[in-house]
Amino acid sequence: MSDLWNGTDGWTLAVILGLAAVTVITRSFFFMSNAAWHLPHWAQRGLQYAPIAALSAVVVPEIVMQQGQLIHTLQDARLYAAAVGAAVYFWRRDVLITILLGMAVYLPLHLGWGW
C-alpha cells in the first residue's frame, strides 16, 4: 500500500479526492432535502422510455455493424437471430423464450456455417 502513495504525486491524489467528493455530493443532493421532490409530468413520461432507448442504443449497432462498418451481406447470423427473437417476443411476450430461440438460431448459423 505504501508503494501506491510513494508513486502518486500530489496533483494526482488531489484530482482523485476531488472527483470522489464531486461524485458523492452530486449523488446525495436528493437525500439532503426533506421536502418532496417531483418531476414535471413531461419528464416523468420521458423517463418511461429511457430504458428502451438505452437498450436500443447498445443492441442495434451490435446487430447491424461489424468493426465500425455497416454489414454488407445477408449472411450474418445476428440478423436472423434478431428477427426470430423479435418475432418470438411479439408472439409470446416471454423474454426467456425470446433469448432461447434467438440463440437457437444464432449458434448454428455462427458456429456451424461460420456466418
TORPA-4810 file (N, C-alpha, C, O; in nm, 3 decimals):
<nodes>
NODE_1_0.082_-0.119_0.000_0.000_0.000_0.000_0.086_0.125_0.000_0.048_0.226_-0.058_M
NODE_2_0.201_0.120_0.064_0.286_0.239_0.068_0.343_0.269_-0.070_0.376_0.385_-0.098_S
NODE_3_0.357_0.168_-0.159_0.405_0.193_-0.294_0.306_0.279_-0.371_0.346_0.360_-0.455_D
NODE_4_0.179_0.262_-0.345_0.077_0.343_-0.412_0.095_0.490_-0.378_0.091_0.575_-0.467_L
NODE_5_0.116_0.521_-0.251_0.129_0.661_-0.211_0.264_0.718_-0.252_0.273_0.837_-0.282_W
NODE_6_0.368_0.638_-0.256_0.501_0.688_-0.295_0.506_0.718_-0.444_0.577_0.811_-0.485_N
NODE_7_0.434_0.644_-0.527_0.438_0.665_-0.671_0.336_0.765_-0.721_0.334_0.795_-0.840_G
NODE_8_0.251_0.817_-0.635_0.147_0.910_-0.676_0.184_1.050_-0.632_0.212_1.075_-0.514_T
NODE_9_0.185_1.143_-0.729_0.219_1.281_-0.691_0.098_1.350_-0.629_-0.013_1.297_-0.633_D
NODE_10_0.120_1.466_-0.574_0.016_1.538_-0.502_-0.102_1.578_-0.590_-0.217_1.571_-0.546_G
NODE_11_-0.075_1.620_-0.714_-0.183_1.661_-0.803_-0.274_1.544_-0.837_-0.397_1.560_-0.839_W
NODE_12_-0.217_1.430_-0.864_-0.299_1.312_-0.896_-0.387_1.275_-0.778_-0.505_1.246_-0.795_T
NODE_13_-0.331_1.277_-0.660_-0.408_1.246_-0.539_-0.518_1.349_-0.517_-0.630_1.312_-0.479_L
NODE_14_-0.489_1.477_-0.540_-0.590_1.583_-0.524_-0.702_1.566_-0.626_-0.819_1.587_-0.592_A
NODE_15_-0.670_1.529_-0.748_-0.772_1.509_-0.850_-0.861_1.390_-0.814_-0.983_1.398_-0.828_V
NODE_16_-0.802_1.282_-0.767_-0.880_1.164_-0.727_-0.974_1.199_-0.614_-1.093_1.165_-0.618_I
NODE_17_-0.923_1.267_-0.512_-1.008_1.306_-0.399_-1.115_1.407_-0.440_-1.228_1.400_-0.392_L
NODE_18_-1.080_1.500_-0.527_-1.176_1.598_-0.575_-1.289_1.533_-0.655_-1.406_1.567_-0.636_G
NODE_19_-1.254_1.441_-0.744_-1.356_1.371_-0.821_-1.446_1.285_-0.732_-1.566_1.274_-0.756_L
NODE_20_-1.387_1.224_-0.632_-1.467_1.146_-0.537_-1.564_1.235_-0.462_-1.680_1.198_-0.443_A
NODE_21_-1.518_1.353_-0.419_-1.605_1.446_-0.347_-1.718_1.497_-0.436_-1.833_1.503_-0.392_A
NODE_22_-1.687_1.533_-0.559_-1.791_1.580_-0.652_-1.893_1.469_-0.676_-2.013_1.496_-0.680_V
NODE_23_-1.849_1.346_-0.692_-1.940_1.235_-0.714_-2.033_1.215_-0.595_-2.154_1.201_-0.611_T
NODE_24_-1.977_1.214_-0.476_-2.059_1.194_-0.356_-2.158_1.308_-0.338_-2.275_1.284_-0.306_V
NODE_25_-2.114_1.431_-0.357_-2.202_1.545_-0.337_-2.316_1.546_-0.439_-2.432_1.565_-0.402_I
NODE_26_-2.284_1.527_-0.566_-2.389_1.533_-0.667_-2.487_1.417_-0.655_-2.605_1.434_-0.688_T
NODE_27_-2.444_1.304_-0.611_-2.535_1.191_-0.596_-2.617_1.197_-0.468_-2.716_1.125_-0.455_R
NODE_28_-2.577_1.281_-0.373_-2.650_1.287_-0.247_-2.742_1.408_-0.238_-2.805_1.428_-0.134_S
NODE_29_-2.753_1.491_-0.343_-2.843_1.605_-0.340_-2.987_1.564_-0.310_-3.059_1.636_-0.242_F
NODE_30_-3.028_1.450_-0.362_-3.166_1.406_-0.344_-3.194_1.367_-0.198_-3.309_1.371_-0.154_F
NODE_31_-3.091_1.331_-0.125_-3.109_1.290_0.014_-3.094_1.407_0.112_-3.132_1.394_0.228_F
NODE_32_-3.041_1.518_0.067_-3.017_1.631_0.156_-3.143_1.710_0.189_-3.151_1.774_0.294_M
NODE_33_-3.241_1.706_0.103_-3.362_1.786_0.122_-3.470_1.703_0.189_-3.488_1.585_0.159_S
NODE_34_-3.543_1.766_0.282_-3.655_1.700_0.348_-3.784_1.715_0.268_-3.878_1.638_0.287_N
NODE_35_-3.790_1.813_0.180_-3.910_1.838_0.101_-3.922_1.734_-0.011_-3.822_1.685_-0.064_A
NODE_36_-4.046_1.702_-0.043_-4.070_1.609_-0.154_-4.028_1.675_-0.284_-4.049_1.794_-0.305_A
NODE_37_-3.969_1.595_-0.371_-3.918_1.646_-0.497_-3.993_1.577_-0.609_-3.990_1.455_-0.618_W
NODE_38_-4.060_1.654_-0.695_-4.141_1.596_-0.802_-4.091_1.643_-0.937_-4.055_1.760_-0.956_H
NODE_39_-4.088_1.550_-1.031_-4.055_1.585_-1.168_-4.181_1.635_-1.238_-4.291_1.593_-1.203_L
NODE_40_-4.166_1.721_-1.335_-4.283_1.759_-1.416_-4.337_1.636_-1.491_-4.265_1.539_-1.513_P
NODE_41_-4.463_1.644_-1.529_-4.527_1.529_-1.595_-4.454_1.490_-1.723_-4.438_1.372_-1.752_H
NODE_42_-4.409_1.589_-1.800_-4.342_1.559_-1.926_-4.210_1.485_-1.902_-4.172_1.399_-1.981_W
NODE_43_-4.141_1.516_-1.792_-4.016_1.448_-1.760_-4.042_1.305_-1.712_-3.968_1.213_-1.748_A
NODE_44_-4.146_1.287_-1.632_-4.182_1.151_-1.589_-4.218_1.065_-1.708_-4.179_0.949_-1.716_Q
NODE_45_-4.295_1.122_-1.800_-4.334_1.046_-1.920_-4.212_1.012_-2.005_-4.201_0.901_-2.058_R
NODE_46_-4.121_1.107_-2.019_-4.000_1.083_-2.097_-3.911_0.976_-2.035_-3.849_0.898_-2.107_G
NODE_47_-3.904_0.972_-1.902_-3.820_0.872_-1.836_-3.874_0.730_-1.851_-3.800_0.634_-1.830_L
NODE_48_-4.001_0.716_-1.886_-4.055_0.582_-1.911_-3.988_0.518_-2.033_-3.979_0.396_-2.042_Q
NODE_49_-3.942_0.600_-2.126_-3.881_0.549_-2.249_-3.729_0.539_-2.241_-3.667_0.489_-2.334_Y
NODE_50_-3.669_0.583_-2.132_-3.524_0.583_-2.120_-3.464_0.442_-2.126_-3.363_0.423_-2.194_A
NODE_51_-3.520_0.342_-2.056_-3.457_0.210_-2.064_-3.458_0.149_-2.204_-3.357_0.092_-2.247_P
NODE_52_-3.568_0.162_-2.276_-3.573_0.104_-2.411_-3.482_0.182_-2.505_-3.424_0.123_-2.596_I
NODE_53_-3.470_0.312_-2.485_-3.381_0.392_-2.569_-3.235_0.353_-2.544_-3.157_0.341_-2.638_A
NODE_54_-3.198_0.333_-2.419_-3.061_0.293_-2.387_-3.031_0.153_-2.441_-2.923_0.130_-2.496_A
NODE_55_-3.125_0.062_-2.426_-3.106_-0.074_-2.477_-3.093_-0.073_-2.629_-3.008_-0.143_-2.684_L
NODE_56_-3.175_0.005_-2.696_-3.167_0.015_-2.842_-3.034_0.074_-2.886_-2.975_0.030_-2.985_S
NODE_57_-2.986_0.172_-2.813_-2.858_0.235_-2.848_-2.741_0.139_-2.837_-2.639_0.157_-2.903_A
NODE_58_-2.754_0.037_-2.753_-2.648_-0.061_-2.737_-2.666_-0.178_-2.833_-2.569_-0.224_-2.893_V
NODE_59_-2.788_-0.228_-2.849_-2.813_-0.351_-2.923_-2.813_-0.329_-3.074_-2.752_-0.408_-3.146_V
NODE_60_-2.880_-0.226_-3.123_-2.894_-0.207_-3.269_-2.759_-0.195_-3.339_-2.738_-0.262_-3.439_V
NODE_61_-2.665_-0.112_-3.292_-2.536_-0.109_-3.360_-2.464_-0.244_-3.358_-2.391_-0.277_-3.451_P
NODE_62_-2.483_-0.321_-3.253_-2.419_-0.453_-3.245_-2.477_-0.549_-3.350_-2.407_-0.639_-3.396_E
NODE_63_-2.602_-0.529_-3.386_-2.665_-0.618_-3.484_-2.630_-0.577_-3.627_-2.602_-0.664_-3.710_I
NODE_64_-2.630_-0.449_-3.658_-2.615_-0.405_-3.797_-2.474_-0.361_-3.835_-2.450_-0.325_-3.950_V
NODE_65_-2.380_-0.362_-3.741_-2.244_-0.319_-3.772_-2.142_-0.425_-3.731_-2.163_-0.503_-3.638_M
NODE_66_-2.031_-0.425_-3.805_-1.921_-0.513_-3.771_-1.792_-0.434_-3.788_-1.763_-0.386_-3.898_Q
NODE_67_-1.716_-0.420_-3.684_-1.591_-0.346_-3.681_-1.609_-0.203_-3.731_-1.526_-0.152_-3.806_Q
NODE_68_-1.718_-0.139_-3.690_-1.743_0.001_-3.723_-1.801_0.025_-3.860_-1.822_0.141_-3.897_G
NODE_69_-1.829_-0.077_-3.935_-1.887_-0.064_-4.069_-2.021_-0.136_-4.074_-2.040_-0.239_-4.010_Q
NODE_70_-2.115_-0.079_-4.152_-2.242_-0.150_-4.172_-2.216_-0.281_-4.244_-2.130_-0.288_-4.331_L
NODE_71_-2.289_-0.384_-4.207_-2.270_-0.513_-4.273_-2.326_-0.503_-4.415_-2.426_-0.435_-4.439_I
NODE_72_-2.261_-0.572_-4.509_-2.299_-0.564_-4.649_-2.351_-0.697_-4.703_-2.368_-0.712_-4.824_H
NODE_73_-2.377_-0.791_-4.617_-2.422_-0.921_-4.661_-2.538_-0.969_-4.575_-2.552_-0.927_-4.460_T
NODE_74_-2.618_-1.055_-4.631_-2.726_-1.115_-4.553_-2.679_-1.242_-4.483_-2.757_-1.306_-4.411_L
NODE_75_-2.555_-1.280_-4.504_-2.501_-1.398_-4.437_-2.440_-1.358_-4.303_-2.321_-1.377_-4.279_Q
NODE_76_-2.523_-1.305_-4.218_-2.482_-1.267_-4.084_-2.584_-1.324_-3.987_-2.703_-1.292_-3.994_D
NODE_77_-2.538_-1.408_-3.899_-2.627_-1.480_-3.807_-2.702_-1.385_-3.715_-2.813_-1.417_-3.671_A
NODE_78_-2.644_-1.270_-3.684_-2.710_-1.176_-3.593_-2.841_-1.123_-3.648_-2.936_-1.101_-3.573_R
NODE_79_-2.847_-1.102_-3.779_-2.970_-1.052_-3.841_-3.085_-1.150_-3.822_-3.195_-1.111_-3.782_L
NODE_80_-3.060_-1.277_-3.850_-3.165_-1.378_-3.840_-3.203_-1.405_-3.694_-3.320_-1.424_-3.663_Y
NODE_81_-3.105_-1.406_-3.607_-3.134_-1.427_-3.465_-3.216_-1.311_-3.409_-3.308_-1.333_-3.330_A
NODE_82_-3.184_-1.189_-3.448_-3.260_-1.072_-3.401_-3.402_-1.075_-3.457_-3.497_-1.042_-3.386_A
NODE_83_-3.417_-1.114_-3.584_-3.550_-1.122_-3.643_-3.635_-1.228_-3.574_-3.752_-1.203_-3.543_A
NODE_84_-3.577_-1.345_-3.549_-3.650_-1.450_-3.479_-3.682_-1.408_-3.336_-3.793_-1.430_-3.288_V
NODE_85_-3.585_-1.347_-3.269_-3.608_-1.301_-3.133_-3.720_-1.198_-3.125_-3.805_-1.205_-3.036_G
NODE_86_-3.722_-1.103_-3.218_-3.828_-1.001_-3.219_-3.964_-1.066_-3.246_-4.063_-1.033_-3.180_A
NODE_87_-3.969_-1.158_-3.344_-4.096_-1.224_-3.376_-4.147_-1.306_-3.258_-4.266_-1.302_-3.226_A
NODE_88_-4.057_-1.380_-3.194_-4.098_-1.462_-3.079_-4.145_-1.374_-2.964_-4.243_-1.407_-2.897_V
NODE_89_-4.075_-1.263_-2.941_-4.118_-1.176_-2.831_-4.257_-1.118_-2.857_-4.340_-1.117_-2.766_Y
NODE_90_-4.282_-1.071_-2.978_-4.414_-1.014_-3.007_-4.523_-1.120_-3.008_-4.641_-1.090_-2.987_F
NODE_91_-4.484_-1.244_-3.033_-4.581_-1.354_-3.033_-4.613_-1.400_-2.892_-4.730_-1.415_-2.857_W
NODE_92_-4.509_-1.423_-2.810_-4.528_-1.482_-2.676_-4.511_-1.385_-2.560_-4.563_-1.413_-2.451_R
NODE_93_-4.441_-1.274_-2.578_-4.412_-1.178_-2.470_-4.338_-1.244_-2.354_-4.363_-1.213_-2.238_R
NODE_94_-4.247_-1.332_-2.387_-4.169_-1.405_-2.287_-4.020_-1.385_-2.319_-3.971_-1.431_-2.422_D
NODE_95_-3.950_-1.318_-2.229_-3.810_-1.285_-2.255_-3.723_-1.410_-2.259_-3.633_-1.418_-2.343_V
NODE_96_-3.747_-1.507_-2.172_-3.665_-1.628_-2.171_-3.677_-1.705_-2.301_-3.577_-1.749_-2.357_L
NODE_97_-3.798_-1.723_-2.350_-3.818_-1.793_-2.477_-3.755_-1.714_-2.592_-3.700_-1.772_-2.685_I
NODE_98_-3.763_-1.582_-2.585_-3.701_-1.497_-2.687_-3.551_-1.521_-2.692_-3.493_-1.537_-2.800_T
NODE_99_-3.488_-1.523_-2.576_-3.343_-1.545_-2.571_-3.308_-1.685_-2.619_-3.215_-1.702_-2.699_I
NODE_100_-3.380_-1.783_-2.572_-3.351_-1.922_-2.610_-3.365_-1.944_-2.760_-3.277_-2.004_-2.822_L
NODE_101_-3.475_-1.898_-2.820_-3.495_-1.920_-2.963_-3.401_-1.834_-3.047_-3.355_-1.877_-3.153_L
NODE_102_-3.373_-1.712_-3.002_-3.275_-1.630_-3.073_-3.138_-1.695_-3.076_-3.071_-1.696_-3.179_G
NODE_103_-3.097_-1.750_-2.962_-2.967_-1.819_-2.957_-2.971_-1.951_-3.033_-2.870_-1.994_-3.089_M
NODE_104_-3.089_-2.017_-3.036_-3.102_-2.141_-3.113_-3.085_-2.115_-3.263_-3.043_-2.204_-3.336_A
NODE_105_-3.116_-1.995_-3.308_-3.093_-1.959_-3.448_-2.949_-1.911_-3.467_-2.883_-1.947_-3.564_V
NODE_106_-2.901_-1.831_-3.373_-2.768_-1.771_-3.388_-2.655_-1.874_-3.385_-2.567_-1.873_-3.471_Y
NODE_107_-2.656_-1.960_-3.286_-2.543_-2.052_-3.268_-2.517_-2.145_-3.386_-2.403_-2.157_-3.429_L
NODE_108_-2.619_-2.213_-3.441_-2.589_-2.299_-3.558_-2.540_-2.218_-3.679_-2.450_-2.263_-3.751_P
NODE_109_-2.597_-2.101_-3.700_-2.552_-2.021_-3.814_-2.410_-1.969_-3.793_-2.330_-1.969_-3.887_L
NODE_110_-2.379_-1.925_-3.674_-2.247_-1.867_-3.647_-2.140_-1.974_-3.631_-2.033_-1.966_-3.692_H
NODE_111_-2.168_-2.073_-3.550_-2.065_-2.176_-3.524_-2.064_-2.284_-3.633_-1.958_-2.332_-3.673_L
NODE_112_-2.182_-2.322_-3.679_-2.190_-2.430_-3.778_-2.153_-2.386_-3.918_-2.073_-2.452_-3.984_G
NODE_113_-2.209_-2.275_-3.964_-2.188_-2.230_-4.101_-2.086_-2.117_-4.111_-2.049_-2.076_-4.221_W
NODE_114_-2.042_-2.066_-3.997_-1.939_-1.962_-3.997_-1.989_-1.824_-4.036_-1.909_-1.740_-4.079_G
NODE_115_-2.116_-1.799_-4.023_-2.170_-1.666_-4.057_-2.131_-1.568_-3.953_-2.166_-1.451_-3.963_W
</nodes>
